[in-house]
Amino acid sequence: MALTLLRGIRTQALFRANAGLFCSTRLSPPARFTTRVEGVQTTSPKTAPTSIQQAAKEAAEQKMQGFEAVIGIETHVQLSTVTKAFCSCPYDYGSHPNSTVCPTCMGHPGTLPVLNAKVVECAVKVALALNCQISMTSKFDRKQYFYPDLPKGYQISQFDIPIAEKGYIDLDLPVEFGGGHRRFGVTRVHMEEDAGKLLHSESGNYSQVDLNRAGVPLLEIVSEPDMRTGIEAAEYGAEVQRLVRYLGVGNGNMQEGSLRCDVNVSVRPIGQSEFGTKVEIKNMNSFNEISRAIDYEISRQIHLHKESQADQIVQETRLWDEASQKTFTMRKKEGLADYRYFPEPDLAEVVLTSEYVDEIRNSLPELPEAKRRRYENMGLSMQDVIFLANDDNVAHFFDSTLEHGADAKLAANWIMGDMTAYLKDEKLSIHESKLTPLELSEMIASIKNGTISGKIAKEILVELIAKGGTVKSVIEEKDLIQIADPGAIGAMVDKVLADNPKQLEQYRAGKTKLQGYFAGQVMKASKGKASPVLLNKILGEKLKGN
C-alpha cells in the first residue's frame, strides 16, 4: 500500500525486506496538484538515387491522378527538466555512455518510480498552448514490449486517459509554398519516458546499449490526420518546435533527438471516406526530410494503386534513407493489442486543481500564432511576419527595438537583411550579437534624421554587432557624420565632372545611365558620407548644365 502526494504533501512508502519492515519518507515542495491511489538494427538495400524533384512533382499531381494523401504525425518532445521523469538522474546530451543512470532507470528489481512534478507542469503548458481539453485526473500505464534498450521490458506511458486531448494548432504556410492559413487537429498529448539508445558497430556484427536516455521525460503529441501534403506536415512539425521553444519546455533540437516526428501516410481515391492502409515513416532528422519522405511515400503508394497492386501496401514501419531519397521496410507495425497496456501499479493518478491549471495558463508567454497576428496588424508582409515569429529570440529583439521607438518596417528590414546575413556568415545567433535593440533603434533614427546614410549605417551595424558600443560613439570615433552641406557636395560634384570629361560628353549625348557612375565617384570621394538624396539632386542639376 502506498500514498503519494506530490509537492508539499508527505510521500510514504512501505515495503518488506526479509523479516523487517522498512519505511521511507520523502518531502517535496508545495503543489496544487496531487496523485492518489485507488483500488533492431536494419540495413537498407543499395539502390540508385531517385529524383527529389520528380517525387515532389508526383506528390503535387496526386489530385490529378485521382488520389489524395491522408497524413498524421506523432511528435515526441524531450522535456528540458533537471532530472528524469521518475528518478533523480540528470540527463546531459553527449555524456559518456551509461554515466547518468541509477537502479530505477536501469529497471532493477525492487525499485519504484517517483513522478517528477516538473513533467506535469510542462505537459499542462504544452496542452494549453495546443488548445487542448485538460484531463483533471489522468493516469500512467505500462506499454509492454521487448527491446534491448528498454531495460524494464515496458515503458511507462499514458494510454486511455492522457493528460490532454481534443486540441488544435494554427499556422501559416510560407509564401514560397503558396501561403495560406491552416488549422490542424491534435488528438491527444500524453506523458511518457524515453527508452535507451543502441549504438551499432560499423561492421554491423554487434550493438552496444547506452541507457543514459532511459527514463528521460517525453511528451507525445498525436495529430489528427488532417494534413494532405509533405509541406503541410513539415510546417506542422516546425510549428510544434516553435511552440516548445517559446514555452521553454524543451530545445526542440532534431539533430540531438530532442524532437522526433513519426509520420503516418496513406492514400485513397478522392471521394472515398475510408482511410487507406497506413504506413509509418521514421528516421527523419529535419523538416525538409519529412517533406521529401512523405512526397516519396505518397508517390510510391499511388503507383501501387495505379498498377493494381494496392494489396502490397501493408501496415508497417518504413525508414527514410536520405542518400537514396527512398523509404525502406523496417518492420511490420504492431497493433495496440501487442503492447498489452495495463495501469501502472507503482504510480498514482495525477489529479490537477483548477487553480494549478489557471496559474500555468496565466504564465504562458505570447505564442507564435498570436505574435504573427500582431505583426500582421502592424502592416508587415506575411514573409516578414513568418520570419520574425519563427524564432522567439528574434521576435524578442524585434519587439524590444519597437519599444525604443523604431519604425516596425524599418526594424524588420534591418533585422531580416544585413543583421541576419552577418550573423549567418559568422555562425552566431541573435542573442550572441553585441548589438542591442536600443542601439538598432538609435541607428534607424539617425538615418531618418539625416545624421548618417544607409550605406554608413551598414558599416556601423557590423561594428556594433561585433564589438558593441553605441551608435553615437561609433559615428564620432570614425567621423561618419553624413555630409549634408549643399556647397560641399556641389564642390565634389564639380570636381568629379571636371575629372571625367569623356563620360560627361557621353552622358549629354544620351548615355544617361552614367549618372550612376558620377554618383559613385562622388560617394567614393566623400568616403560614403555624402547625403544620397542631396547628392542626386545636385548632380542632376549640374548634369543638365544648370
N, C-alpha and C positions, 0 to 999 in steps of 0.2 A: 504494500500500500504506500502511496506517496501523495503528498500535497505540494503543489508547486505554484507559487505566486511570484511573478516577476517584478522587478524594480520596486523594491520598497517593502515587500512583504516577505517574511522569512520563508526559506525553502527548506523543508525537512525531508530526508530520505532515510528509510530504514532498510537494512538488509542483513542477512545472517551469513556469517562465515564460520565454518566448523561448528563449534558448540557455542560461540559467543554472539552477542547481539551488538551491532555497531550502529551508531547514529552520526550522520554528518549534517551540518547546518551551514547554509550559505546566505549571506546578506547581500542585497543588491540595492542600487539607488531607487528612489521612489518612482512609481509608474502609474499611468492611468489606463493601462490595460493589464489583464491578468490571464493566467492559464489555469484551467481547472480540469480535474479528472472526474469522469463519470464512467457508473458502470461502462579484332584480328588484322593483323596487317594484310593489305591487299596489293597485288601487283597488276597494274594496268597494261593491257596489250599495247605493243608499239604499232601505231598507225600513222599514216600521213596526216599532217595538219589540215583542217578544213578551213574554209574562208570565213572569217568573222563577219565580213560584210554580207556574204551570201546567207549566213544563218540569220543575221538581223533582218535582211530583206525578206526571207521566207516567213519569219515571225510577223513582220509588219503586214504581210499579204495574207495572213491567215483568214481574215473575214472574206476575202475574195475567193478563197478556196472552200468556203462554206463551213469553216470551223471557228470556234473561239476557245481561248485558254481560260482555265479557272485556276487561280494561284492563291495560296495561303502561305503564311510564314510563321515558323516557331522561332522566336528570338530568345537566346539565353544571355542575360545580362549579369556579369560578375559584379558583385557589390563591393565597394571600397570600405569595408569595415576593418577595424583594427585587428579583430580576431575572427576565427572561422565561425561557422553557423552554430555548431553545437559543442565546441571546446575552446580552450583559451590559446590555441596555437595561432601565431601570426601567419600571414601569407605575403611573401615578397617575391614578385616575379623575377625569375633568374637566379633564385637561391640554389645552393648546391643540392642535388637530389637527396630527398628524404632527410632534410635537415630541419624542417619545420613540421614535425609530426609528433603525435603522442599516442598512447594506447587507445584513446577514444576514436580519433580519426583514422587509426590503423585497423579499427574493427576488432580489437582484442576482446575476448570473452570477459564478462563481468563489468564492462564499462557502461556508463549511462550518459546519454546526451543531455546538455543543458542549453536551452534556446537563448541565442544572442538577441537581446531586446532591440538592438540597432537594426537587425534584419527586418523586423516587423515595421519599424519606423520607415525604412527605405521602401518597403513594399507598399505601405499606405501612401507615401509620397507619389510613387510611380502610378499607382492605381487612380489617385485623384487627378493627376496630370493627364491620364488617359480617359478621363470622364467615365470611370467605371462605377458600378454599384459595389460598395464595400460590404463584405460579409462581417458582421459584428461578432460572429462566432465562426471560427474555421478550425480545421484540424489537420494533422500530419498523417501520412500514410507510408507504408513500405511498398516500394516498387521493386519487385524481386527479379533479378536477372544475374547471370554469372559471367564475369569478365575479369581478366587478370588485374585490371586497375581498380576494381571495386572490392575492397578487402572484406566488407561485411557480407557480400553476396546479395545486398539490397541497397537501394538508395532511399533516403528519407525525402519524401516529396509531398505534394498535396494532390489528391485525386478528385473525389466527388464534391468536396466543399472547399474550394480555393478561397484565398483571401479577397479576391475581387473578380468580377465578371461583367459582361454586357457594357463595354465601353466603345470608344471610337477615337480616331486620331485624324486631324485635319492637316493638309499640307498643300504646297503649291509646286507644281512641276516646273522645272527650269524652262526659260523661254526657248532655249535651243532645242528642247524636246517637245515643243508645241505649246507649252504653258498650260494654264488652267488649274482650277482648284479641285482637290479630291478629298473625300472623306472615306476612310476605311474602318470597318468594324473591328473591335477587339473582343474575342470570345471570352478570354479569361487571363488573369495574372495569378501565378502561384509561386510560392517559395519552395526551394529545394536545395540540396547540397550537390556540389560537383564531385565527379569521380577523379581518380588519379590520372596519370598520363603514362603511355607506353613510349619508350624510346627505342626505336627499331635500329638494329645494326645495319651498316652499309651492305653487308653481304646478304642480309635477309635471313640468316640462319637462326637468329635469336632476338629477343626483345627484353629490355630492362624496364622495371616498373619504378616510377617516381610518384610517391604519394604526397608530395608537398601540396598538391591542389585538392586532394581528397578532403571533403568537408568544407570547402570554400563556399560561401553563400551565393546562390543564384536566384534570379527572378526569371521565370519563363513567361514570356508574353506570346499568347497564341492569337493570331489574327483570324478574322472571318475570311472566307475565300472570295474576297471582293476585288482582287487585282486581276488584270487581264493581259498585261504586257510585262516584259522584263524591266522596262524603265520604271513603271509604277511600283513594282516590287522593290527595286533598288532604292527608289526615293522614300518608300515606306521605311526601309531599314535605316536610311540616313536620318530620317526624322526621329526614329526611336533613339538613335545615337545622340542626336541633338538634345532630345528631352532628358536623357540620362545625364549628359554633361551639364545642362542648365540646372538640373536638380542637385548635382554634386553627389549622386549616389554611386557613380562609377566613372571610369575614364573612357569606356566605350572603345578601347583600342582593339581593332580586329586582328592586328598582327600578333598581339600578345594573347589572343583568345579571350579577351575580356568582353567581347560581344561576338556571338556566333549566331548565324542565321541558317536554319534548315528550311528549305523551300519545298513545298508540295505543289506539284504541277499535274494537271490533267487537261485533256481537250475533249470537246464534244461538238457535234453538229449544231450550228446556230439554230435556235428554236427548241432544242431538246432541254427539258427541265432537269433530267437526271445527270449527275456528275459522271464523268468518265473515270477510268481506273487511275488512281492517284499514285504518283511516283515521287519519292523524297530525294532531294539532292543535297549532298553535304560537300565539305572541303572547299568552301569559297572564302577567300581571305580579303576581299574588297567588294565594294558595291558594284564596281564595273564587272567583276567576275560574276556576281549574282545576276546581273542583267544578261550577260553573254550566255551563262549556263542555262538560264530559263529560255532564252531565244532558241538555243540549240535544241533543248529538250522538247519545246513546242514543235519545232520543225521535224524532229525525229518521230514524234507521236503522230503528227498529221500525215507524214509519209507512210507510216504503217497503216493508218486508216485508209488512205487512198489506194494502197496496194492490197486491200482486203486482208490485212494481217493484224487487225486490231487485237486478236487474241494473244499476240506476242507482247502486248503492253500489260505487265503484271505489277501487282503492288510490291514494290521493292525499294531498297535504298541504293542510290547511284552516287558515285563520286565524280566531281568535276575535275578534269585534267586540263590545267591551263596550257600546257605545252601543245597538246593536240587539239584543244578547243572542243572537246567532246566529253560526254558523260559515260561512265562505265559501271556495270553492275558491281555492287559491293556485297549485298546480302539481301535475302528475302525479308520483307518488312514484317516485324512481329505485330500481332494484334494485341488488344488490351488484355485478353484472357491470358496471354503468355506471361504477363507481368505479375499475375496473382496478387493484386493490390489487397491490403487489409490495413485497418487503422494501426498507427504506430503506438504500441502499448507503453513505450517508455517516455512519451511526451504527452502533455496535457493539451486540451483545447486552447486556442488563442482567443481570448474574449476582449474585445475593444469597447471603449466607452465613447459616447458622443462627444464628450469634452476633449478626449485624446485626439479624435479624428478632426474636430474643428480646429484645434490648436495647430495641427500639421497643415490643414487647409489654409489657415491664415498666414502660415510661414512660407508658403510657396512663392518663389520668385516669379517675375513676368516670364511666361513661357514663349517658345518660339512663334507659335501661331498668333498670340496676342501682340507680340513685338512686330511681326510682319504687317499686321493690320494697322498698327500705329504708324509705322514707317510709310505705309501706303497712303495714309491720310495726310502725311506731310507733303505729298505730291511727288515722292520719289518713284522712279520707274520700277517695274517688277524685278528687273535684273538687279538694280541696286538693293531692293528690299531683301531678296533672297540671299545675296552676298553678305550683307551686313548682319542679318539674323542667323546666318549659318553657324557662326562661332560666337559663343557668349562673351569671350574676351574682346573680340572685335566690336560687338554690339555695345558692350560697356564703355569702350574707348570712344565710340561714336556718340553715345548718349552724353558722356561727360564733356565732350567737345561742344555739344549743343548747349549744355548747361552754362558754358562760359560765353555764350552769345554768338557762336558761329552760325552761319547760314547752313541749313541742312544739306542742300545740293552740293555746295562747295566743299563742305566737310566730307561728304560721301565720295566726291571725285578725288580728293587728295588721299583719302584712306584706301580707296579701291585702286587708285592708279599708282602714283610714284611711291607711296609708302609701302604698299603691298609688293611691288616689284623689287624694291630694295631689300625688304625683309626676306623675300624668297631667294634672292641671289646670295644673301648672307646666311641663309638657313636659320633664321631667327623667327620666333613667334612675336606677336604684338606686345605681349607683356614683358618681353625681354628688351624691347626698344626703350631707349633713354628719353625719347620724345614724350612729353606729357600732353594730355588733352588741352590744358591751359595754353601751352605754347603753340599748339597747332591752331587754336582759335586766334591767338595773337598774330600768327603769321598770315592767316586769312584776312584779318582786319588790316594788317599792314599793306596787303595787296590792294584791298578795296579803297584805302585812303591815299594810295599813290606813293607810299613810302618806298616800296620795293616793287619790282616787276615779277611776273610769273616765272621768268627764267631765273631771276635771283632767288626766288622762293625755293626753287628746286635745289639749288646749292645749299641754302640754309637748312632745308629739310634733311638732307643727308647728314649734315653736320650735327643736327640736333638728335637724330636717331642714333648716330654712332657715339657721340660724346656727351649729349645732354646740354644743359645750359638754357639760356633764354634767347628769344628772337632779337631783342634789343642789343644784347651783348655781342651776338654774332655779327649783326649789322655794323655796330661801331668798331669791332675788332678788325673786320675785313673791309671796312669802308664800302659798304654795299648799298648805301642810300641811293635811291633812284634819282637820276638827273631829270629834273622837271623844268629846267630853265630854258625857255624857247631860244634865247640868244645863244646859249652854249650848244644846244642841239643844232641850231641853224649853222653855227660855225663849223661843226663837224660834218654836216651835210655838204656845205660848200667845199670843204677840203676833199671829201670823197669824190664829188663830181669833177673837181679840178684834176684829181689824180687819175681819173678814168674817162678821158675824153672820147675814146673809141666806143666804149659802152654807152656813153651818153648820146653819141651820134646815132648808134643803133636803136636806142630807145625812142628817140624822136623820129626815127624812120619807121616806127611801128612795132618794134620788138618790146612791147610793154611789160613782158614778164621780167625784164631786167630790173624792174623796181625792187623786186625781192633781193636781187644781188646788191643793190645800193644800200638797202636797209641792213643787210647782213654786214656790210663793210662798216657802217656806222656803229652797229652794235658791237662789232669787234673792236673798234677804236675806243668805244666807251666802256669796254670790258663788261658788256651786258647790262650797263646801268642806265642807259637812255630809256626814257618812258616810251614804250611802243606806240601808244596812242598819239602822243605828241610828235614822235619821230615820223610816223606815217603821214600825218597831216602836213608837217613842214616839208618833207621830202616830195610829197605830191604837188605842193605848190611850186617848189623850185624846179621840178622836172617839167612843169608846164611853162616855165620861163618867167613866173611871177616873182 
